[in-house]
Amino acid sequence: MKYMLIMRGSEQAAEAYKEVDFEAVINAMGAYNESLMKAGVLLGADGLADADQGFVVDFASEPPIVTDGPYGETHELFNGFWIIEVSSKEEAAEWAKRCPLGPGSKLEVRRVTDESDFADYADNEYVQKEAEWRRELSTE
């Protein structure tokens, strides 16, 4: 099963982060990522630039409206993610608990859907194409 670990912050986390040596953060995250790699569970991971460098596309109107960041409340933003493949929800939780985040930070953990989630639609053209695209992407 694949899970996405979504790193979320808060005002408290942002303030605490200012007091931490950035190289220590790099080292702690690097060691965590290395442990995921050595265990063979890491499929992908990336940090994200500050929200003031991003934008939101709002589909409430036609055409959609693009709004530059920063946007939303701090607790609504996420700062990075990992995609892991593990045997169970419990194993995903164990890996999430090992992440070197401090007070005010949270990890939202969500299962990534797979073909079995769409079994009732197996004859749908796009469900079939999606399965082929996944095979193509896994061989690149």
Order of alpha helices (4+ residues) and beta strands (2+ residues): beta-alpha-alpha-beta-beta-beta-beta-alpha-beta-alpha
